[in-house]
């Protein structure tokens, strides 16, 4: 198996031995994803608890639906690693082998949620109450609890696909690298670096973080809005494979994909008749999403919240071998930039910090990992944050996973709330 990340055991972090010792009897916990997440044991605990809960604990959906939803979600990003893993789980849980022949062989009720899967994976802002109503009031008779359970699974595996590709945990990546010349026919590869681009060193980054932390000036609401729009438009101008021809899914997964041409489009270029910016002050995870998901799907909100916080707050106060480093500004810039790509604005945040802390190559990597993870190459991985330890790059990828996951859930839960009221 090709991987850009190896299981190091330095820096006080862990590798495969820890996982084997901690989870000796649980096969699903021993997959390659868990081994790499094992760099960060405090986060790993929350990840595994949440994944076990949504797939194997008591809940609204039958077990065969859960594993098949994981397959459907991973297929939107052509993530063969996850597809194969959960095809096996599906069969081991007693699933009907016929379902693995394609969407036309699954129950009509399960197939009915495919449109929601497609929208959440690529353009979550397009989800509306009409999609929720079609499931709950149509002939398929989904309960709201079932819809929420399904959405939690779909969002989990969309974002996990981003992590798998951004860490190189897929066999297909080595094949895609061998055909790199084909992809380079598009305009701008995600990992390419302009000769004139200034590469921020870690020392420079640390100086910028200290400078931002020491400032006491506050911007007006108008200026904060302008800075958000600037970063949003700059993100839309970054090439992340969006102009390249849409490739058909590989044969072994095409049976799970409908409308393969439906992909991410930049939120900033959505058009005047499309949804407005999602403002966290109007609908946030802490004040709205958390309580709603807990009400409709008991206890999952606690697990999701703990997992989000573990990724967001994770720090060892180190950076590229330097100690006593406060990375909170850097982590917040990454998180908020990821959600900006999906049209979500944190109203109290100064998006001017994004341009001061995130170099262009990192922004391109983040956009590709979130929106077109199947296009990630080793060159992309190597081009970002070159001075950082592998474990620190894994942490960046965990933030991509969780910020994207939360973005999808925010859009979906907001529409469910609107539908309920």
Secondary structure as the mmCIF struct_conf table of DSSP 4:
data_model
#
loop_
_struct_conf.conf_type_id
_struct_conf.id
_struct_conf.beg_label_comp_id
_struct_conf.beg_label_asym_id
_struct_conf.beg_label_seq_id
_struct_conf.end_label_comp_id
_struct_conf.end_label_asym_id
_struct_conf.end_label_seq_id
BEND BEND1 UNK A 4 UNK A 4
TURN_TY1_P TURN_TY1_P1 UNK A 11 UNK A 12
HELX_RH_AL_P HELX_RH_AL_P1 UNK A 16 UNK A 22
TURN_TY1_P TURN_TY1_P2 UNK A 24 UNK A 25
HELX_RH_3T_P HELX_RH_3T_P1 UNK A 27 UNK A 30
BEND BEND2 UNK A 31 UNK A 31
HELX_RH_AL_P HELX_RH_AL_P2 UNK A 32 UNK A 37
TURN_TY1_P TURN_TY1_P3 UNK A 38 UNK A 39
BEND BEND3 UNK A 40 UNK A 40
HELX_RH_AL_P HELX_RH_AL_P3 UNK A 41 UNK A 56
BEND BEND4 UNK A 57 UNK A 58
BEND BEND5 UNK A 60 UNK A 61
HELX_RH_AL_P HELX_RH_AL_P4 UNK A 63 UNK A 75
TURN_TY1_P TURN_TY1_P4 UNK A 76 UNK A 78
HELX_RH_AL_P HELX_RH_AL_P5 UNK A 80 UNK A 92
TURN_TY1_P TURN_TY1_P5 UNK A 93 UNK A 94
HELX_RH_3T_P HELX_RH_3T_P2 UNK A 97 UNK A 101
HELX_RH_3T_P HELX_RH_3T_P3 UNK A 103 UNK A 105
BEND BEND6 UNK A 106 UNK A 106
HELX_RH_AL_P HELX_RH_AL_P6 UNK A 108 UNK A 111
TURN_TY1_P TURN_TY1_P6 UNK A 112 UNK A 113
HELX_RH_AL_P HELX_RH_AL_P7 UNK A 114 UNK A 122
HELX_RH_3T_P HELX_RH_3T_P4 UNK A 124 UNK A 126
HELX_RH_AL_P HELX_RH_AL_P8 UNK A 129 UNK A 136
TURN_TY1_P TURN_TY1_P7 UNK A 137 UNK A 137
BEND BEND7 UNK A 138 UNK A 138
TURN_TY1_P TURN_TY1_P8 UNK A 139 UNK A 140
HELX_RH_AL_P HELX_RH_AL_P9 UNK A 144 UNK A 166
TURN_TY1_P TURN_TY1_P9 UNK A 167 UNK A 168
TURN_TY1_P TURN_TY1_P10 UNK A 171 UNK A 171
HELX_RH_AL_P HELX_RH_AL_P10 UNK A 172 UNK A 178
TURN_TY1_P TURN_TY1_P11 UNK A 179 UNK A 179
HELX_RH_AL_P HELX_RH_AL_P11 UNK A 180 UNK A 183
TURN_TY1_P TURN_TY1_P12 UNK A 184 UNK A 185
BEND BEND8 UNK A 186 UNK A 187
TURN_TY1_P TURN_TY1_P13 UNK A 190 UNK A 191
TURN_TY1_P TURN_TY1_P14 UNK A 195 UNK A 196
HELX_LH_PP_P HELX_LH_PP_P1 UNK A 197 UNK A 201
HELX_RH_AL_P HELX_RH_AL_P12 UNK A 202 UNK A 214
HELX_RH_AL_P HELX_RH_AL_P13 UNK A 221 UNK A 237
BEND BEND9 UNK A 238 UNK A 238
BEND BEND10 UNK A 240 UNK A 241
TURN_TY1_P TURN_TY1_P15 UNK A 242 UNK A 243
BEND BEND11 UNK A 244 UNK A 244
HELX_LH_PP_P HELX_LH_PP_P2 UNK A 245 UNK A 250
TURN_TY1_P TURN_TY1_P16 UNK A 251 UNK A 253
HELX_RH_3T_P HELX_RH_3T_P5 UNK A 254 UNK A 256
BEND BEND12 UNK A 258 UNK A 258
TURN_TY1_P TURN_TY1_P17 UNK A 260 UNK A 261
HELX_RH_3T_P HELX_RH_3T_P6 UNK A 267 UNK A 269
BEND BEND13 UNK A 270 UNK A 270
TURN_TY1_P TURN_TY1_P18 UNK A 272 UNK A 273
BEND BEND14 UNK A 274 UNK A 274
HELX_LH_PP_P HELX_LH_PP_P3 UNK A 275 UNK A 277
STRN STRN1 UNK A 278 UNK A 279
TURN_TY1_P TURN_TY1_P19 UNK A 280 UNK A 282
BEND BEND15 UNK A 283 UNK A 283
HELX_RH_PI_P HELX_RH_PI_P1 UNK A 285 UNK A 289
HELX_RH_AL_P HELX_RH_AL_P14 UNK A 290 UNK A 296
BEND BEND16 UNK A 297 UNK A 297
TURN_TY1_P TURN_TY1_P20 UNK A 298 UNK A 299
HELX_RH_AL_P HELX_RH_AL_P15 UNK A 300 UNK A 313
BEND BEND17 UNK A 317 UNK A 317
STRN STRN2 UNK A 318 UNK A 319
TURN_TY1_P TURN_TY1_P21 UNK A 320 UNK A 321
STRN STRN3 UNK A 322 UNK A 323
BEND BEND18 UNK A 324 UNK A 324
HELX_RH_AL_P HELX_RH_AL_P16 UNK A 328 UNK A 341
TURN_TY1_P TURN_TY1_P22 UNK A 342 UNK A 343
STRN STRN4 UNK A 344 UNK A 345
TURN_TY1_P TURN_TY1_P23 UNK A 347 UNK A 348
BEND BEND19 UNK A 349 UNK A 349
TURN_TY1_P TURN_TY1_P24 UNK A 351 UNK A 351
HELX_RH_AL_P HELX_RH_AL_P17 UNK A 352 UNK A 357
BEND BEND20 UNK A 358 UNK A 358
HELX_RH_AL_P HELX_RH_AL_P18 UNK A 360 UNK A 371
HELX_RH_3T_P HELX_RH_3T_P7 UNK A 373 UNK A 375
HELX_RH_AL_P HELX_RH_AL_P19 UNK A 378 UNK A 383
BEND BEND21 UNK A 384 UNK A 385
TURN_TY1_P TURN_TY1_P25 UNK A 386 UNK A 387
BEND BEND22 UNK A 388 UNK A 388
HELX_RH_AL_P HELX_RH_AL_P20 UNK A 390 UNK A 420
#
